[in-house]
Amino acid sequence: MIKEANGFRAVSLSDLREIAQGIAGQLEECTVWLFYGEMGSGKTTLIKEICKAVGVVDAMSSPTYAIINEYEKDDHTKVFHFDFYRIKHEAEAYDIGVEEYFYSGCPCFIEWPEKIPSLIPSQYAEVAIQVEEKTLRKIVISFHDGKEENRV
C-alpha cells in the first residue's frame, strides 16, 4: 500500500485489510460511511474487510438484492451494510426505515449513496474507490463531521 497526501493506492487484499483496520478505528467517532466507486471497484470487498476488523462473526455477502444486511459483532452489537444500487426512487429507502439505522449509533456502510442524497445524515465519512488498473485502486477517505482532519 502506498499512502499519499490525498489517499492510498491499494494493490492487494492485504492493502485493503490495512485500510480497513484504519477505518475500523474511526467507527466510534463516525458511524455512517458512504462508499463510492464503479461496479466492481471493490466497495463490497473493503466493507467485508472492515466488518472482519471490527469482529463481525456472521457470514457476509453483498446486499444488492436484499438492500440491507445486518451483521452481528462478537460483542453482540450490530453493523448494517446497505446497497442501494437497485432502488429506483429514494422513497424506497425511506420506506424501509433507513433513517432509523443511520441514527442508531451502529456502524452503517452504504454502497451507492448517490441514490439517496436527501436521506444521508449531516455527519458521515466518504470512501471513494477509483480503479486505476486491473489490480490497482486509489482510495480517498474524507470526513464530513465537523472534524475534517485526516484521521485514517
C-alpha positions in Angstrom: 0.0 0.0 0.0 1.2 3.5 -0.8 0.0 6.4 1.4 -0.4 9.7 -0.5 -1.4 13.1 0.7 -5.0 12.6 -0.6 -5.5 8.9 -0.1 -4.0 5.5 -0.6 -3.1 3.2 -3.5 -4.0 -0.4 -2.9 -2.7 -3.3 -5.0 -3.6 -6.3 -2.9 -6.1 -7.7 -0.5 -3.6 -7.2 2.4 -3.5 -3.5 1.4 -7.3 -3.4 1.8 -7.1 -5.1 5.1 -4.7 -2.4 6.3 -7.0 0.4 5.2 -10.0 -1.5 6.8 -8.1 -1.5 10.1 -7.7 2.2 9.9 -11.4 2.7 9.1 -12.4 0.3 11.9 -10.5 2.5 14.4 -12.7 5.5 13.4 -16.1 3.9 13.8 -16.7 5.3 17.3 -16.3 8.8 16.1 -18.1 8.4 12.7 -20.7 5.6 12.2 -22.1 6.4 8.7 -19.7 5.6 5.9 -20.6 6.2 2.2 -18.8 4.1 -0.4 -18.4 5.5 -3.9 -17.0 3.6 -6.9 -18.0 2.0 -10.1 -19.4 -1.5 -10.2 -16.6 -4.0 -9.4 -14.3 -1.4 -7.9 -14.1 -3.2 -4.5 -16.7 -1.5 -2.3 -18.2 -4.7 -1.0 -14.7 -6.3 -0.6 -13.5 -3.3 1.5 -16.7 -3.4 3.6 -16.2 -7.1 4.3 -12.7 -6.4 5.5 -13.9 -3.6 7.8 -16.5 -5.9 9.2 -13.9 -8.6 9.9 -11.7 -5.9 11.5 -14.5 -5.0 14.0 -15.3 -8.5 14.9 -18.3 -9.5 12.7 -18.9 -13.2 13.2 -21.7 -13.6 10.6 -21.2 -14.7 7.1 -21.0 -11.6 4.9 -22.4 -11.0 1.4 -23.4 -8.2 -0.8 -26.9 -6.9 0.0 -27.6 -6.0 -3.7 -30.9 -7.9 -3.7 -31.8 -7.6 0.0 -30.8 -3.8 0.1 -29.7 -4.2 3.7 -27.7 -6.9 5.6 -27.4 -6.9 9.3 -24.3 -8.4 10.8 -23.6 -9.2 14.5 -20.2 -8.5 16.0 -18.6 -10.7 18.6 -19.8 -8.3 21.3 -23.4 -8.7 20.1 -23.7 -5.2 18.7 -24.8 -4.7 15.1 -23.3 -3.5 11.8 -25.5 -2.5 8.9 -24.5 -2.9 5.2 -26.7 -1.2 2.6 -26.6 -1.5 -1.2 -28.9 1.0 -2.9 -27.9 0.0 -6.5 -31.3 -1.5 -7.4 -33.6 1.2 -5.9 -35.4 3.4 -8.4 -36.6 6.1 -6.1 -35.3 7.5 -2.8 -38.7 6.8 -1.3 -38.0 3.1 -1.4 -35.1 3.5 1.0 -37.2 5.8 3.2 -40.0 3.2 3.3 -37.7 0.6 4.7 -36.7 2.9 7.5 -33.1 3.6 6.7 -33.0 6.7 8.8 -33.6 4.6 12.0 -30.5 2.6 11.1 -28.4 5.7 10.2 -29.1 7.3 13.6 -28.9 4.0 15.6 -25.2 4.6 16.6 -24.3 1.4 15.0 -21.8 1.4 12.0 -23.6 1.8 8.7 -21.8 1.1 5.4 -23.6 2.4 2.4 -23.0 1.5 -1.2 -24.5 3.7 -4.0 -25.4 6.5 -1.6 -25.9 8.8 -4.6 -29.3 7.1 -4.9 -30.5 8.5 -1.5 -28.9 12.0 -1.2 -31.6 13.6 1.0 -31.5 10.7 3.5 -27.8 10.9 4.3 -27.2 12.3 7.8 -25.2 15.5 8.1 -22.2 13.8 9.6 -20.6 11.0 7.6 -17.4 9.8 6.0 -16.8 9.1 2.3 -14.7 6.4 0.8 -14.1 6.9 -2.9 -12.6 4.0 -4.7 -11.2 4.6 -8.2 -10.0 1.8 -10.4 -6.7 2.8 -11.9 -5.5 -0.6 -13.3 -6.9 -4.1 -13.1 -5.4 -4.6 -9.6 -4.7 -1.0 -8.5 -7.2 1.1 -6.6 -6.9 4.6 -5.4 -8.9 5.1 -2.2 -9.6 8.5 -0.8 -11.3 8.9 2.6 -12.9 12.2 3.7 -14.8 13.2 6.8 -17.9 15.4 6.9 -18.5 15.6 10.6 -17.0 18.9 11.8 -13.6 17.2 12.4 -12.4 17.1 8.8 -8.8 16.4 9.6 -7.4 13.3 8.1 -7.7 10.6 10.7 -7.2 7.3 8.8 
